[in-house]
């Protein structure tokens, strides 16, 4: 088993997030969302605010382009939670996905929806 350094032992590295964002955008444009999402997760690692919801939206768009709509809905919701006044598009996208992304085939709404 490989030895991983503890978080406290890790050296804090500086990154040019503009370079990372540009590369992730290029990957998305090339249809490589699965690679772009790796960059967005790297950028979000250790950032509890997801840069004011921006990275949450980017992650959501990656998942949506991969057809993983449940994950996309979740990440659009996280983006809105972090910045509800700015992430209007994520709020709209989450609402749009609500009609498609359900668990009604697994659990009847009458059993889990409360009046």
C-alpha contacts under 8 A as a table, 3 or more apart, distances in Angstrom:
res1	aa1	res2	aa2	distance
5	X	9	X	6.15
5	X	10	X	6.50
6	X	9	X	5.17
6	X	10	X	6.46
7	X	10	X	5.20
16	X	19	X	5.56
16	X	20	X	6.72
17	X	20	X	4.87
17	X	21	X	5.91
17	X	43	X	7.25
18	X	21	X	5.07
18	X	22	X	6.05
19	X	22	X	5.17
19	X	23	X	6.25
20	X	23	X	5.20
20	X	24	X	6.16
20	X	39	X	6.67
20	X	43	X	7.84
21	X	24	X	5.09
21	X	25	X	6.14
21	X	39	X	7.78
21	X	40	X	7.72
22	X	25	X	5.15
22	X	26	X	6.28
23	X	26	X	5.01
23	X	27	X	6.22
23	X	36	X	7.66
24	X	27	X	5.04
24	X	28	X	6.22
24	X	35	X	7.58
24	X	36	X	4.46
24	X	37	X	7.47
24	X	39	X	6.19
24	X	40	X	7.26
25	X	28	X	5.07
25	X	29	X	6.17
25	X	36	X	7.11
26	X	29	X	5.10
26	X	30	X	6.21
27	X	30	X	5.00
27	X	31	X	6.35
27	X	32	X	4.97
27	X	33	X	6.43
27	X	35	X	6.69
27	X	36	X	5.49
28	X	31	X	5.08
28	X	32	X	5.24
28	X	33	X	5.01
28	X	36	X	6.02
28	X	62	X	7.46
29	X	32	X	7.36
32	X	35	X	5.49
32	X	36	X	6.35
33	X	36	X	4.83
33	X	37	X	5.95
33	X	62	X	5.08
33	X	63	X	7.47
33	X	65	X	6.75
33	X	66	X	6.64
34	X	37	X	5.44
34	X	38	X	6.77
34	X	62	X	7.08
34	X	66	X	7.35
35	X	38	X	5.23
35	X	39	X	6.92
36	X	39	X	5.29
36	X	40	X	6.44
36	X	62	X	7.14
37	X	40	X	4.93
37	X	41	X	6.03
37	X	58	X	7.90
37	X	59	X	5.91
37	X	62	X	5.99
37	X	63	X	7.92
38	X	41	X	5.23
38	X	42	X	6.16
39	X	42	X	4.96
39	X	43	X	6.17
40	X	43	X	5.00
40	X	44	X	6.09
40	X	55	X	6.44
40	X	58	X	7.09
40	X	59	X	6.38
41	X	44	X	4.94
41	X	45	X	5.97
41	X	59	X	7.53
42	X	45	X	5.31
43	X	47	X	7.87
43	X	55	X	7.86
44	X	47	X	5.18
44	X	48	X	7.70
44	X	50	X	5.66
44	X	51	X	7.70
44	X	55	X	6.60
47	X	50	X	5.42
47	X	51	X	6.97
48	X	51	X	7.97
49	X	52	X	5.38
49	X	53	X	6.64
49	X	82	X	5.98
50	X	53	X	5.14
50	X	54	X	6.37
50	X	55	X	5.25
50	X	56	X	5.95
50	X	79	X	7.48
50	X	82	X	7.24
51	X	54	X	5.55
51	X	55	X	6.15
52	X	55	X	7.75
52	X	79	X	7.33
52	X	82	X	5.42
52	X	83	X	5.38
53	X	56	X	5.08
53	X	57	X	6.31
53	X	78	X	6.93
53	X	79	X	3.87
53	X	80	X	6.38
53	X	81	X	7.44
53	X	82	X	4.98
53	X	83	X	5.46
53	X	87	X	6.71
54	X	57	X	5.31
54	X	58	X	6.42
54	X	79	X	6.52
54	X	87	X	7.58
55	X	58	X	4.91
55	X	59	X	6.05
55	X	79	X	7.39
56	X	59	X	5.16
56	X	60	X	6.12
56	X	75	X	5.39
56	X	76	X	6.36
56	X	78	X	6.02
56	X	79	X	4.60
57	X	60	X	4.94
57	X	61	X	6.17
57	X	75	X	6.45
57	X	76	X	5.49
57	X	79	X	5.49
57	X	87	X	7.85
57	X	90	X	6.24
58	X	61	X	5.15
58	X	62	X	6.36
59	X	62	X	5.13
59	X	63	X	6.34
59	X	72	X	7.46
59	X	75	X	6.52
60	X	63	X	5.15
60	X	64	X	6.09
60	X	71	X	6.97
60	X	72	X	4.22
60	X	73	X	6.91
60	X	74	X	7.53
60	X	75	X	4.82
60	X	76	X	5.48
61	X	64	X	5.00
61	X	65	X	6.13
61	X	72	X	6.57
62	X	65	X	5.22
62	X	66	X	6.34
62	X	72	X	7.62
63	X	66	X	5.06
63	X	67	X	6.34
63	X	68	X	5.11
63	X	69	X	6.64
63	X	71	X	6.19
63	X	72	X	5.02
64	X	67	X	5.04
64	X	68	X	5.50
64	X	69	X	5.40
64	X	71	X	7.73
64	X	72	X	5.18
65	X	68	X	7.52
68	X	71	X	5.67
68	X	72	X	6.25
69	X	72	X	4.80
69	X	73	X	6.03
69	X	97	X	7.31
69	X	101	X	6.59
70	X	73	X	5.26
70	X	74	X	6.32
70	X	101	X	5.92
71	X	74	X	5.04
71	X	75	X	6.20
72	X	75	X	5.23
72	X	76	X	6.08
72	X	94	X	8.00
73	X	76	X	5.17
73	X	77	X	6.21
73	X	93	X	7.63
73	X	94	X	5.23
73	X	97	X	6.25
73	X	98	X	7.58
73	X	101	X	7.59
74	X	77	X	5.09
74	X	78	X	6.36
74	X	94	X	7.92
75	X	78	X	4.85
75	X	79	X	6.19
76	X	79	X	5.12
76	X	80	X	6.35
76	X	90	X	4.96
76	X	91	X	6.71
76	X	93	X	6.97
76	X	94	X	5.67
77	X	80	X	5.12
77	X	81	X	6.15
77	X	90	X	7.13
77	X	91	X	6.96
77	X	94	X	6.42
78	X	81	X	4.98
78	X	82	X	6.27
79	X	82	X	5.30
79	X	83	X	6.34
79	X	84	X	7.62
79	X	87	X	6.45
79	X	90	X	6.67
80	X	83	X	5.19
80	X	84	X	4.52
80	X	85	X	7.89
80	X	86	X	7.89
80	X	87	X	5.44
80	X	88	X	7.41
80	X	90	X	6.33
80	X	91	X	6.01
81	X	84	X	5.80
83	X	86	X	5.61
83	X	87	X	5.88
84	X	87	X	5.55
84	X	88	X	6.87
84	X	91	X	7.81
85	X	88	X	6.64
87	X	90	X	5.36
87	X	91	X	6.43
88	X	91	X	5.02
88	X	92	X	6.28
89	X	92	X	5.03
89	X	93	X	6.05
90	X	93	X	4.89
90	X	94	X	5.92
91	X	94	X	5.15
91	X	95	X	6.23
92	X	95	X	5.12
92	X	96	X	6.18
93	X	96	X	4.99
93	X	97	X	6.20
94	X	97	X	5.13
94	X	98	X	6.28
95	X	98	X	5.19
95	X	99	X	7.62
96	X	99	X	6.41
96	X	100	X	7.74
97	X	100	X	5.24
97	X	101	X	5.73
98	X	101	X	5.24
98	X	102	X	6.77
99	X	102	X	7.02
102	X	105	X	7.61
103	X	106	X	5.31
103	X	107	X	6.15
104	X	107	X	5.13
104	X	108	X	5.26
104	X	109	X	5.93
105	X	108	X	6.88
107	X	111	X	6.92
107	X	112	X	7.33
108	X	111	X	5.41
108	X	112	X	6.93
109	X	112	X	5.26
109	X	113	X	5.29
110	X	113	X	5.76
110	X	114	X	7.81
